[in-house]
Amino acid sequence: MATHARFLSSVRVIAGLTLLSRLLGLARECLFGYFFGTGELLSAYRIAFQVPNLARRLFGEGALSSAMIPVLTKTLQTDGEDASRKLVGSILVSLVLVLAGGIVAGEIVVAAWGFFSGDAALSMTALLLPYAAMICTVAVIGGVLNVRGHFATPAAVPCILNLAVIVSVTAGAMGAGLDDAEMMRVVCYAVLGAGVLQLLVSLFMLRKLSFFPIFANWRGNAKLREVMGLMAPMALGLSAVQINTLADNLIAYWFVEIDGEQRGPAILSFAHFLYQLPLGVFGIAIATAIFPVLTKCATEGDRAGLAHVFEHGVRTSLFLAIPASVGLAFVAQPLIAALYQHGDFKASDTVRCSAALMFYSFGLAAYFTQHVVIRTFYAQHNSRTPARVALIMVAVNLAMNLALVQVMEESGLALATAICAFLQVAVLLVLLRPNVPGVRWMLLWKSLARTLVSTAVMGIALTATVAFAPISNPLIGHPVARVVVMVAVGVAAFGITAKIMRQEELAELVHRK
């Protein structure tokens, strides 16, 4: 019960701070839409920013952090704090050296390629590459803080980046009167400044918790080799989504042309951010909070506890993801119109973005569950199985992208992402079942059935709202009013039905006890 309570408490802390970060991110996206619309310049920035984002998944909070947490947890239990601090020091030094070499090589390649092509995406990539080293280091420190039971700082540091971008865009457009190209360059510099501040805050928190890394004799740490051995396959397993997202953006940049401009990545990114809102606030919060608990159970040989925590993570994920998926599909168009359709963001952009958002949202249940399932493998020091599955899914996603983009343009890329997410989760669950024998699968199916019933009632209520309150209705015809009414109806219908059906997940999320 104590572990269960700590897990829910951690989820609330992470979700609350992540929600704050996502709200700031939403303000950032609204500013991007107002000043840049879905233009080619914003598309170039989106591709450039994907590079440090992919590095973060490969070397930071994804692979390296996930490989480190089981080893660091075990080292703390068996060897004490000094040995653990030496391990963290070894990891950080190795990470910085590898990333420094990669950034130098990347700058040379990008500079040579950009010199001949003059592509805006390449020039911004060169400018943003150093951010990869900073954000990866911050992500690893976040994993260390999570092992120490501290979740607030890792969940809060993204706010720094969002605030920096918001200030730079606002000051550049309204204060300095910069043109779009100059303003985008200021945004890139703001990202680099935010990375420095994020790193300083994270290091300060390590010192405050008396767990600052020990860097002496970093090359002779045997545990470092164990972490690196786990990391290699984890890099692919946890970064598959980011690899697919980068592939989506590149294919959209090359294959989708709107009014003579390469605007596909900008359209996808606006939709991508909105479906990531529930995933980032709740899905990542659940996975982040559950991973140290899963690791502890696996390390102690508590197979019943491992099964119970896995069950709880999956039930909670599906309870939140399924209604969010249906709700987003219903409110996609008025939501995008309310948030983005101002300034340079036109009504035609709203139509295209809302279609992509609907297809992205179909996969929410898979995106949520995927994080829990993969971390259950990792808690048992099995990183190869998710890696093999991810490698197959990356190939499948690429093939589907190239096929669907021809007939559905950027919406086809979103649909391919959702389909591949479900395929990946299905295969992983089949492979996981023999490794966690104590899971009560019938309980999971019953919970899923109740959630589907509650979501179906919500869908009926939203369909009735659309039918009896058309857009021409002056009371709810405005996009903001329409979103508010539909969200209120959907939440009420789902919540009341879940309450009547006595779903445990609702009580656990609402009541602190």
C-alpha positions in Angstrom: 0.0 0.0 0.0 2.9 2.4 0.8 4.5 1.7 -2.6 1.1 2.2 -4.3 0.5 5.5 -2.5 4.0 6.8 -3.4 3.5 5.8 -7.0 0.2 7.8 -7.2 1.8 10.7 -5.4 4.7 10.8 -7.8 2.3 10.6 -10.8 0.5 13.7 -9.4 3.7 15.7 -8.9 5.0 14.8 -12.4 1.6 15.4 -14.1 1.1 18.7 -12.4 4.5 20.1 -13.3 4.3 18.6 -16.8 0.9 20.2 -17.2 2.5 23.6 -16.4 5.2 23.0 -18.9 2.7 21.9 -21.6 0.6 25.0 -21.0 3.7 27.1 -21.5 4.4 25.0 -24.6 0.9 25.7 -25.8 1.5 29.4 -25.4 4.7 28.9 -27.4 2.8 27.1 -30.2 0.1 29.8 -30.3 2.9 32.4 -30.8 4.5 30.3 -33.6 1.1 30.0 -35.3 0.4 33.7 -35.1 3.8 34.9 -36.3 4.9 32.1 -38.6 1.7 30.3 -39.6 2.5 27.0 -41.3 5.2 28.5 -43.4 8.4 27.0 -44.8 10.6 28.8 -42.2 8.8 27.1 -39.3 8.9 23.7 -41.1 12.7 24.2 -41.3 12.9 25.0 -37.5 10.8 21.9 -36.7 13.3 19.6 -38.5 16.3 21.3 -37.0 14.9 20.9 -33.4 14.1 17.2 -34.1 17.9 16.5 -34.1 18.6 17.4 -30.4 15.2 15.9 -29.6 16.3 12.6 -31.1 19.6 12.8 -29.3 17.7 13.3 -26.0 15.9 10.1 -26.6 19.0 8.2 -27.7 21.4 9.4 -25.1 19.3 11.2 -22.5 16.0 10.5 -20.8 15.3 7.5 -23.1 18.1 5.0 -23.5 20.9 6.0 -21.2 18.6 7.1 -18.3 16.5 3.9 -18.6 19.7 1.8 -18.7 21.2 3.6 -15.7 18.2 3.5 -13.4 18.2 -0.3 -12.8 22.0 -0.4 -12.4 22.1 2.7 -10.1 19.2 1.3 -8.0 21.1 -1.9 -7.5 24.3 -0.1 -6.8 22.6 2.0 -4.1 21.3 -1.1 -2.4 24.5 -3.1 -2.5 27.4 -0.7 -2.6 26.2 2.5 -1.0 26.1 6.2 -2.0 29.8 6.9 -2.8 29.9 4.0 -5.3 26.6 5.3 -6.8 28.0 8.9 -7.1 31.1 7.5 -8.8 28.9 5.6 -11.3 26.9 8.8 -12.1 30.2 10.7 -12.6 31.5 8.1 -15.0 28.2 8.2 -16.9 28.2 11.9 -17.2 31.8 12.2 -18.3 31.4 9.5 -20.9 28.2 11.1 -22.2 29.8 14.6 -22.6 32.8 13.2 -24.4 30.7 11.1 -26.9 28.3 14.0 -27.5 31.1 16.5 -28.0 32.6 14.4 -30.7 29.3 13.8 -32.3 28.5 17.5 -32.3 31.8 18.4 -33.9 31.3 15.8 -36.6 27.7 16.9 -37.1 28.7 20.6 -37.5 31.3 19.7 -40.1 28.8 17.6 -42.1 26.0 20.1 -41.8 28.2 23.0 -42.7 29.5 21.3 -45.8 26.1 20.2 -46.9 24.5 23.5 -46.1 27.2 25.4 -48.0 26.2 23.7 -51.3 22.4 23.6 -50.7 21.7 26.8 -48.7 18.8 25.0 -47.0 17.3 26.8 -44.0 16.7 23.6 -42.1 20.5 22.8 -42.3 21.6 26.2 -41.1 19.3 26.0 -38.1 20.4 22.4 -37.4 24.0 23.6 -37.1 22.9 26.3 -34.7 20.9 24.0 -32.5 23.3 21.0 -32.3 25.1 22.1 -29.1 21.7 22.0 -27.3 21.8 18.2 -27.8 24.7 17.9 -25.3 23.0 20.1 -22.7 19.6 18.5 -22.9 21.0 15.0 -22.8 23.0 15.7 -19.7 19.9 17.3 -18.1 17.9 14.2 -18.9 20.4 11.8 -17.3 20.6 14.0 -14.2 16.8 13.8 -14.2 17.0 10.0 -14.1 19.4 10.2 -11.1 17.0 12.5 -9.3 14.1 10.0 -10.0 16.1 7.2 -8.4 16.6 9.4 -5.3 12.8 9.9 -5.2 12.9 13.4 -6.5 10.6 14.0 -9.4 9.8 17.7 -9.3 12.9 19.2 -10.9 13.1 16.9 -13.9 9.4 17.6 -14.6 9.9 21.3 -14.2 13.0 22.1 -16.2 11.2 22.0 -19.6 9.3 25.1 -18.4 12.6 27.0 -18.8 12.9 26.2 -22.5 9.3 27.2 -23.2 9.6 30.5 -21.3 12.8 31.3 -23.2 11.2 30.7 -26.5 8.0 32.7 -25.5 10.1 35.7 -24.4 12.3 35.6 -27.5 9.4 35.5 -29.9 7.5 38.2 -28.1 10.5 40.5 -27.7 11.7 39.9 -31.3 8.3 40.5 -32.9 6.9 43.3 -30.7 9.9 44.9 -29.2 12.7 44.7 -31.8 10.5 44.5 -34.8 12.5 41.7 -36.4 11.5 40.0 -39.6 10.7 36.3 -39.6 14.2 35.0 -40.4 15.8 37.2 -37.8 13.2 36.3 -35.2 13.8 32.5 -35.8 17.5 33.0 -35.3 16.8 34.7 -32.0 14.6 31.7 -31.1 17.5 29.3 -31.7 19.8 31.4 -29.5 17.1 31.4 -26.8 17.0 27.5 -27.0 20.8 27.4 -26.4 20.5 29.8 -23.4 17.7 27.8 -21.9 19.8 24.6 -22.2 22.6 26.2 -20.1 20.1 27.3 -17.4 18.4 23.8 -17.4 21.8 22.2 -16.8 22.7 24.6 -13.9 19.3 24.0 -12.2 19.7 20.2 -12.4 23.2 20.3 -11.1 22.2 22.5 -8.2 19.4 20.1 -7.2 21.9 17.2 -7.2 24.2 19.1 -4.9 21.2 20.1 -2.7 20.3 16.4 -2.3 24.0 15.6 -1.4 24.3 13.4 -4.4 26.7 15.4 -6.6 28.7 13.1 -9.0 32.2 11.9 -8.1 34.3 12.2 -11.3 37.5 10.6 -10.0 38.7 7.4 -11.8 35.7 7.5 -14.2 37.2 5.1 -16.7 37.7 2.3 -14.3 34.1 1.9 -13.3 32.8 -1.6 -14.0 29.2 -0.6 -13.6 29.6 1.8 -16.5 30.1 -1.1 -18.9 27.0 -2.7 -17.6 25.0 0.5 -18.2 26.4 0.9 -21.7 25.6 -2.8 -22.5 22.0 -2.2 -21.6 21.9 1.2 -23.3 22.7 0.1 -26.9 19.5 -1.8 -27.6 17.5 0.5 -25.4 18.5 3.4 -27.6 16.4 1.9 -30.4 13.6 0.6 -28.2 12.8 4.0 -26.6 13.7 6.3 -29.5 11.5 4.5 -32.1 8.8 7.2 -31.7 11.3 10.0 -32.2 12.9 8.3 -35.2 9.5 7.9 -36.7 8.7 11.5 -35.9 11.9 12.7 -37.6 11.1 10.5 -40.6 7.5 11.9 -40.7 8.9 15.5 -40.8 11.5 14.7 -43.5 9.0 12.9 -45.7 6.5 15.8 -45.2 9.3 18.3 -46.1 10.2 16.4 -49.3 6.8 15.1 -50.5 4.2 17.5 -49.3 4.0 20.8 -51.2 1.3 23.4 -50.4 1.0 26.5 -52.5 4.5 26.0 -53.7 6.0 25.7 -50.2 7.3 22.9 -48.1 4.9 23.3 -45.2 4.2 19.7 -44.2 6.4 19.6 -41.1 4.8 22.8 -39.7 1.3 21.3 -40.1 2.3 18.0 -38.5 4.1 19.7 -35.6 1.0 21.7 -34.5 -1.1 18.5 -34.5 1.7 16.5 -32.9 1.9 18.9 -30.0 -1.8 18.6 -29.2 -1.9 14.8 -29.2 1.3 14.9 -27.1 -0.5 17.0 -24.4 -2.4 14.1 -22.7 0.5 11.8 -23.4 3.1 14.2 -21.9 1.0 15.1 -18.9 -0.3 11.7 -17.9 1.3 9.0 -20.0 4.9 10.0 -19.4 4.1 10.8 -15.8 2.8 7.2 -15.2 5.8 5.7 -17.0 8.3 7.9 -15.1 6.8 7.2 -11.7 6.4 3.5 -12.3 9.9 2.7 -13.6 11.8 3.0 -10.3 9.0 0.9 -8.6 9.2 -1.8 -11.3 13.0 -1.8 -11.1 12.9 -2.2 -7.3 10.5 -5.2 -7.6 12.6 -6.8 -10.2 15.8 -6.3 -8.3 14.3 -7.8 -5.1 12.8 -10.8 -7.0 9.3 -9.7 -6.1 7.5 -11.1 -9.2 4.1 -10.6 -7.6 4.8 -7.0 -6.9 6.2 -6.5 -10.5 3.0 -8.0 -11.9 0.8 -5.8 -9.7 2.7 -2.6 -10.6 2.5 -3.5 -14.3 -1.2 -4.1 -14.1 -1.8 -0.8 -12.3 0.2 1.1 -14.9 -1.6 -0.4 -17.8 -5.1 0.1 -16.3 -4.4 3.7 -15.4 -2.9 4.4 -18.9 -5.9 2.9 -20.7 -8.4 4.7 -18.4 -6.9 8.0 -19.3 -5.8 7.4 -23.0 -9.0 5.9 -24.5 -11.4 8.8 -23.6 -8.7 11.3 -24.5 -8.4 9.7 -27.9 -12.1 10.0 -28.7 -12.4 13.4 -27.1 -9.5 14.8 -29.3 -11.1 13.4 -32.4 -14.4 15.3 -31.6 -12.8 18.6 -30.7 -9.9 18.6 -33.2 -11.2 21.3 -35.6 -12.6 23.8 -33.1 -9.6 23.3 -30.8 -7.1 24.1 -33.5 -9.2 27.1 -34.7 -9.5 28.4 -31.1 -5.7 28.0 -30.4 -4.0 28.7 -33.7 -6.2 30.4 -36.2 -4.9 33.9 -35.7 -2.4 36.1 -37.5 -0.6 34.1 -40.2 -2.4 30.8 -39.4 -5.3 30.5 -41.9 -8.6 28.6 -42.0 -7.2 26.2 -44.6 -4.3 25.4 -42.2 -6.9 24.6 -39.5 -8.6 22.0 -41.8 -5.3 20.3 -42.6 -4.0 20.3 -39.0 -7.3 19.0 -37.5 -7.2 16.0 -39.9 -3.7 15.2 -38.9 -4.6 15.5 -35.2 -7.6 13.1 -35.6 -5.3 10.4 -37.0 -2.6 11.0 -34.4 -5.2 10.7 -31.6 -6.3 7.3 -32.7 -3.1 5.9 -31.3 -3.2 7.4 -27.8 -4.0 4.2 -26.1 -1.0 2.6 -27.7 1.3 5.5 -27.0 0.4 5.4 -23.3 0.7 1.6 -22.9 3.9 1.4 -24.9 5.8 3.4 -22.3 4.7 1.1 -19.4 5.3 -2.2 -21.3 8.8 -1.1 -22.5 9.9 -0.1 -19.0 8.6 -3.4 -17.6 11.1 -5.1 -20.0 13.9 -2.7 -18.9 13.2 -3.3 -15.2 14.1 -6.9 -15.8 17.3 -6.0 -17.7 15.8 -7.0 -21.0 16.5 -4.3 -23.5 17.0 -6.5 -26.6 13.4 -7.5 -27.1 12.0 -4.0 -27.3 14.9 -3.0 -29.5 14.2 -5.8 -32.0 10.5 -5.0 -32.1 11.3 -1.2 -32.5 13.6 -1.9 -35.4 10.9 -3.8 -37.3 8.4 -1.1 -36.5 10.6 1.7 -37.8 10.9 -0.2 -41.1 7.1 -0.8 -41.2 6.4 2.9 -40.4 8.7 4.1 -43.1 7.0 1.8 -45.7 3.5 3.0 -44.6 4.7 6.6 -44.6 5.9 6.4 -48.2 2.6 4.7 -49.3 0.1 6.8 -47.4 1.8 10.2 -48.1 1.0 9.7 -51.8 -2.8 9.6 -51.2 -3.4 11.4 -47.8 -0.4 13.8 -47.7 0.6 14.7 -44.1 -2.5 13.0 -42.6 -1.3 9.7 -44.0 1.9 10.1 -42.0 -0.1 10.7 -38.8 -2.2 7.6 -39.5 0.9 5.4 -40.1 2.3 6.5 -36.7 -0.9 5.5 -34.9 -1.2 2.1 -36.7 2.5 1.2 -36.0 2.1 2.2 -32.3 -0.7 -0.4 -31.9 1.3 -3.0 -33.8 4.3 -2.4 -31.6 2.3 -2.7 -28.3 0.5 -5.8 -29.5 3.8 -7.6 -30.3 5.4 -6.4 -27.0 2.5 -7.7 -24.9 2.7 -11.1 -26.5 6.4 -11.3 -25.8 6.1 -9.9 -22.3 3.5 -12.3 -21.1 5.8 -15.3 -20.3 8.2 -12.9 -18.4 5.6 -11.6 -16.0 3.6 -14.7 -15.1 1.6 -13.2 -12.2 -0.3 -10.6 -14.3 -4.1 -10.9 -13.9 -4.9 -10.5 -17.6 -8.7 -11.0 -17.0 -8.6 -8.1 -14.6 -7.0 -6.0 -17.3 -9.7 -7.0 -19.8 -12.5 -6.2 -17.4 -11.0 -2.8 -16.7 -10.6 -2.2 -20.4 -14.2 -3.2 -21.0 -15.5 -0.8 -18.4 -13.4 2.0 -19.9 -14.7 1.3 -23.4 -18.3 1.5 -22.1 -17.6 4.8 -20.4 -16.0 6.1 -23.5 -18.8 4.9 -25.7 -21.3 6.8 -23.5 -19.1 9.9 -23.8 -19.0 9.5 -27.6 -22.8 9.3 -27.7 -23.1 12.4 -25.6 -20.6 14.3 -27.9 -22.4 13.1 -31.0 -25.7 14.4 -29.6 -24.0 17.7 -28.7 -22.8 18.1 -32.3 -26.2 17.1 -33.7 -28.3 19.4 -31.5 -25.9 22.3 -31.2 -24.6 23.0 -34.8 -21.9 25.5 -35.5 -24.5 28.0 -36.7 -25.8 28.2 -33.1 -24.7 31.6 -31.8 -24.2 30.4 -28.3 -21.6 27.8 -29.1 -20.6 28.6 -32.7 -17.4 30.3 -31.6 -14.5 27.7 -31.5 -13.6 28.5 -27.9 -17.2 28.1 -26.7 -17.5 24.9 -28.7 -14.4 23.4 -27.2 -15.5 24.4 -23.6 -19.0 22.9 -24.1 -17.8 19.7 -25.7 -15.0 19.1 -23.1 -17.5 19.7 -20.3 -20.0 17.3 -21.8 -17.4 14.7 -22.5 -15.8 14.8 -19.1 -19.1 14.7 -17.3 -20.5 11.8 -19.4 -17.3 9.7 -19.0 -16.9 10.6 -15.3 -20.5 9.9 -14.3 -20.5 6.6 -16.2 -17.2 5.5 -14.6 -18.6 6.4 -11.2 -21.7 4.4 -11.8 -19.6 1.4 -12.9 -17.4 1.9 -9.8 -14.1 2.0 -11.8 -11.2 1.8 -9.4 -9.0 4.0 -11.6 -11.3 7.0 -11.2 -11.3 6.7 -7.4 -7.5 6.3 -7.3 -6.8 9.4 -9.5 -9.4 11.6 -7.8 -8.9 10.8 -4.1 -5.5 11.0 -2.4 -6.4 8.1 -0.1 
